[in-house]
Amino acid sequence: EMPGHAVAALASYPNLGCTGGPYNVRWEWGVSKDVYCAGNDQVFDFLQQVLEQVMDLFPDSPFIHIGGDECPHDRWKSCPKCQERIQTEQLKN
């Protein structure tokens, strides 16, 4: 699920998060404030590659559910890269 629930990926690729880590894989249920950095173009390249591999696994599926809910905005609010993207793209929320 993305952009939230990404801590396991961030533990392996800390450059894809807003703070740069270090991140630890979560062992408890819940929602983490650590999510993919929406202001980092490398995140979109990474997710494109992941989704291409998932689509290869399910070639007959017309849909791939990626989630999109349960994403706290805490890190994005304090991340300069995210704030720059929000301003450039004129995003409201």
C-alpha angles and dihedrals in degrees: 000000000000151000087001126043089047102124094110090055091043090053087061097035106030092168088072094065130078096245100038090235147201090229126186126208108255119244097186134064120259146076120297125211088222108094137151113295107251091199096057116090090201088068092061092047090050094048091047089056092046092049092047089055092047091049089051089055092052105033095161096051114107090199139039113194112219100174111223097186127099094044114142114211096211096108093042091054092056099036116099092206092052093045090051091052091047090054096043094047092039092232117179101202 
